[in-house]
Each structure stands twice: as C-alpha cells, then as structure tokens.
Amino acid sequence: EICELEVQVPYECVVEGKKICKYIADFRYRCGDDVMVEDTKGVITQVFSLKKKLVEALYPGLVIQIIKDPRELPRTAFYPRSLPVSS
C-alpha cells in the first residue's frame, strides 16, 4: 500500500558547504516502512546519471528507482515474442 505520496520532491546537493545542484524526484512515497523515490525517464542523460549518483551518495540509504516512460519503449516490449506486432 502506498502512503504519503509526494510529487516533485527536491533534494539539495551540497558538498563542503557549496551547493552543487538540485535534484527533483518525480515521486516519493512510503510503502510499509520503506521510503521509495522514483523518477520517470524517457531518455537517461549523462546529467541525470551524475545527479542520481550524487544524490544517492549524499543521502545514505536513498535509492532512486528509474521508471522507463512506456511511450519511449519499443512497441515489442509490451508483447511476448511469440506474438506478431503490427505496425
């Protein structure tokens, strides 16, 4: 069960007193005792990859789950290989 759903949650990235950047997660919610952070991406850019690593390093225990935007997946990803996909 999802509880305490938040959207567009900011995480400040500060290293040795200097603000490096701000990461904004798409979703944060509680599932039982766990806090889940999710980000929906169509394309995973180098900037996002770097911010993800930085946030996870600065916030111990936080893991950002990447949810691939279904509009960006190949159409065949939604069907078993045994079924033909019409274009």
Backbone as CSV, one residue per row, in Angstrom:
resi,resn,N_x,N_y,N_z,CA_x,CA_y,CA_z,C_x,C_y,C_z
1,GLU,0.840,-1.181,0.000,0.000,0.000,0.000,0.885,1.244,0.000
2,ILE,0.585,2.169,-0.886,1.336,3.421,-0.989,0.712,4.455,-0.057
3,CYS,1.559,5.101,0.736,1.110,6.151,1.650,2.000,7.377,1.473
4,GLU,1.487,8.519,1.854,2.252,9.768,1.883,2.904,10.095,0.538
5,LEU,2.150,9.990,-0.531,2.667,10.273,-1.867,2.990,11.758,-2.011
6,GLU,4.197,12.042,-2.491,4.628,13.412,-2.778,5.124,13.455,-4.218
7,VAL,4.935,14.585,-4.875,5.437,14.746,-6.239,6.411,15.917,-6.294
8,GLN,7.350,15.828,-7.242,8.346,16.877,-7.465,9.077,17.232,-6.164
9,VAL,9.728,16.227,-5.592,10.415,16.373,-4.303,11.860,16.817,-4.533
10,PRO,12.243,17.993,-3.997,13.612,18.486,-4.214,14.619,17.885,-3.230
11,TYR,15.814,17.619,-3.740,16.952,17.188,-2.926,18.110,18.135,-3.247
12,GLU,18.566,18.863,-2.244,19.699,19.770,-2.419,20.991,18.958,-2.380
13,CYS,21.878,19.233,-3.299,23.180,18.565,-3.338,24.238,19.585,-2.926
14,VAL,24.686,19.467,-1.684,25.658,20.399,-1.116,26.890,19.602,-0.699
15,VAL,28.051,20.043,-1.170,29.316,19.384,-0.843,30.248,20.432,-0.250
16,GLU,30.713,20.179,0.957,31.612,21.092,1.671,31.077,22.523,1.679
17,GLY,29.783,22.643,1.929,29.156,23.950,2.043,28.805,24.624,0.729
18,LYS,29.133,23.990,-0.394,28.824,24.573,-1.704,27.663,23.830,-2.349
19,LYS,26.676,24.605,-2.795,25.558,23.995,-3.498,26.024,23.605,-4.897
20,ILE,25.914,22.322,-5.192,26.332,21.814,-6.494,25.153,21.841,-7.466
21,CYS,24.019,21.337,-6.998,22.832,21.302,-7.851,21.624,20.941,-6.997
22,LYS,20.481,20.906,-7.646,19.256,20.428,-7.014,18.703,19.324,-7.903
23,TYR,18.357,18.209,-7.271,17.709,17.115,-7.987,16.247,17.106,-7.568
24,ILE,15.350,16.980,-8.523,13.923,16.935,-8.210,13.387,15.571,-8.633
25,ALA,13.017,14.773,-7.637,12.456,13.443,-7.894,10.996,13.586,-8.314
26,ASP,10.567,12.744,-9.222,9.172,12.788,-9.656,8.227,12.387,-8.522
27,PHE,8.575,11.310,-7.803,7.695,10.795,-6.752,8.490,10.325,-5.547
28,ARG,7.901,10.517,-4.372,8.414,9.908,-3.145,7.197,9.452,-2.361
29,TYR,7.266,8.230,-1.844,6.140,7.704,-1.082,6.623,6.661,-0.090
30,ARG,5.761,6.357,0.843,6.056,5.344,1.843,5.292,4.078,1.468
31,CYS,5.995,2.967,1.533,5.398,1.653,1.275,5.790,0.786,2.471
32,GLY,4.882,0.661,3.435,5.236,-0.003,4.689,6.216,0.880,5.437
33,ASP,7.370,0.318,5.801,8.400,1.093,6.495,9.420,1.710,5.539
34,ASP,9.322,1.382,4.258,10.298,1.856,3.278,9.850,3.160,2.627
35,VAL,10.818,4.044,2.390,10.562,5.265,1.628,11.083,5.015,0.218
36,MET,10.214,5.192,-0.761,10.549,4.928,-2.153,10.678,6.257,-2.903
37,VAL,11.699,6.361,-3.749,11.896,7.538,-4.594,11.933,7.033,-6.033
38,GLU,11.090,7.621,-6.875,11.008,7.184,-8.266,11.113,8.371,-9.208
39,ASP,11.725,8.102,-10.352,11.856,9.113,-11.391,11.495,8.461,-12.717
40,THR,10.643,9.110,-13.476,10.243,8.606,-14.784,11.132,9.244,-15.841
41,LYS,11.725,8.418,-16.673,12.635,8.914,-17.706,12.312,8.281,-19.047
42,GLY,12.301,9.107,-20.073,12.221,8.607,-21.440,13.626,8.318,-21.929
43,VAL,14.525,9.254,-21.642,15.933,9.131,-22.015,16.759,9.418,-20.768
44,ILE,17.706,8.555,-20.491,18.583,8.757,-19.335,19.822,9.501,-19.827
45,THR,19.904,10.770,-19.450,21.014,11.611,-19.900,22.216,11.459,-18.977
46,GLN,23.356,11.958,-19.425,24.554,11.936,-18.593,24.365,12.813,-17.360
47,VAL,23.681,13.939,-17.515,23.433,14.833,-16.380,22.579,14.117,-15.337
48,PHE,21.517,13.438,-15.780,20.680,12.708,-14.829,21.491,11.626,-14.124
49,SER,22.283,10.875,-14.869,23.082,9.801,-14.268,24.016,10.342,-13.191
50,LEU,24.629,11.487,-13.465,25.529,12.102,-12.493,24.764,12.584,-11.260
51,LYS,23.619,13.246,-11.471,22.812,13.719,-10.340,22.318,12.550,-9.496
52,LYS,21.905,11.472,-10.141,21.429,10.285,-9.416,22.531,9.746,-8.503
53,LYS,23.732,9.610,-9.042,24.854,9.113,-8.239,25.172,10.062,-7.087
54,LEU,25.146,11.352,-7.359,25.445,12.347,-6.334,24.411,12.316,-5.210
55,VAL,23.135,12.298,-5.566,22.068,12.266,-4.556,22.165,10.995,-3.721
56,GLU,22.370,9.862,-4.367,22.465,8.603,-3.623,23.685,8.587,-2.703
57,ALA,24.759,9.284,-3.084,25.946,9.367,-2.227,25.716,10.313,-1.048
58,LEU,25.003,11.412,-1.295,24.781,12.410,-0.242,23.658,12.029,0.724
59,TYR,22.758,11.174,0.294,21.624,10.747,1.121,21.708,9.233,1.317
60,PRO,22.530,8.785,2.281,22.716,7.343,2.501,21.381,6.619,2.708
61,GLY,21.260,5.485,2.060,20.044,4.690,2.163,19.015,5.011,1.099
62,LEU,19.157,6.156,0.447,18.210,6.538,-0.598,18.618,5.873,-1.911
63,VAL,17.664,5.235,-2.549,17.881,4.621,-3.857,16.809,5.161,-4.789
64,ILE,17.236,5.720,-5.901,16.297,6.264,-6.880,15.960,5.168,-7.884
65,GLN,14.693,4.812,-7.932,14.215,3.824,-8.899,13.858,4.559,-10.187
66,ILE,14.362,4.077,-11.303,14.059,4.697,-12.592,12.919,3.928,-13.239
67,ILE,11.873,4.658,-13.573,10.732,4.084,-14.267,10.817,4.563,-15.710
68,LYS,10.986,3.633,-16.626,11.110,3.987,-18.043,9.754,4.423,-18.571
69,ASP,9.725,5.544,-19.252,8.495,6.062,-19.842,8.025,5.075,-20.912
70,PRO,6.834,4.489,-20.752,6.380,3.477,-21.712,6.235,4.012,-23.132
71,ARG,6.086,5.311,-23.291,5.989,5.886,-24.641,7.326,5.815,-25.367
72,GLU,8.416,5.639,-24.610,9.750,5.600,-25.206,10.244,4.175,-25.447
73,LEU,9.536,3.170,-24.936,9.959,1.786,-25.119,9.569,1.297,-26.508
74,PRO,10.342,0.355,-27.063,9.926,-0.235,-28.333,8.570,-0.909,-28.156
75,ARG,7.761,-0.860,-29.157,6.410,-1.416,-29.056,6.444,-2.896,-28.692
76,THR,7.458,-3.610,-29.129,7.552,-5.042,-28.847,7.778,-5.327,-27.370
77,ALA,8.175,-4.323,-26.593,8.415,-4.536,-25.164,7.129,-4.880,-24.424
78,PHE,5.979,-4.588,-25.010,4.711,-4.828,-24.342,4.078,-6.164,-24.723
79,TYR,4.694,-6.886,-25.637,4.112,-8.124,-26.124,5.125,-9.257,-26.020
80,PRO,4.642,-10.472,-25.739,5.560,-11.620,-25.760,6.142,-11.790,-27.162
81,ARG,7.329,-12.339,-27.243,8.000,-12.507,-28.538,7.211,-13.406,-29.496
82,SER,6.394,-14.293,-28.963,5.678,-15.228,-29.825,4.523,-14.568,-30.581
83,LEU,4.112,-13.382,-30.162,3.009,-12.711,-30.839,3.536,-11.698,-31.843
84,PRO,3.002,-11.685,-33.045,3.435,-10.672,-34.011,2.917,-9.296,-33.604
85,VAL,3.685,-8.279,-33.909,3.300,-6.906,-33.596,3.036,-6.202,-34.914
86,SER,1.822,-5.687,-35.065,1.506,-4.976,-36.302,1.932,-3.527,-36.176
87,SER,2.340,-2.939,-37.276,2.782,-1.538,-37.264,1.672,-0.621,-37.668
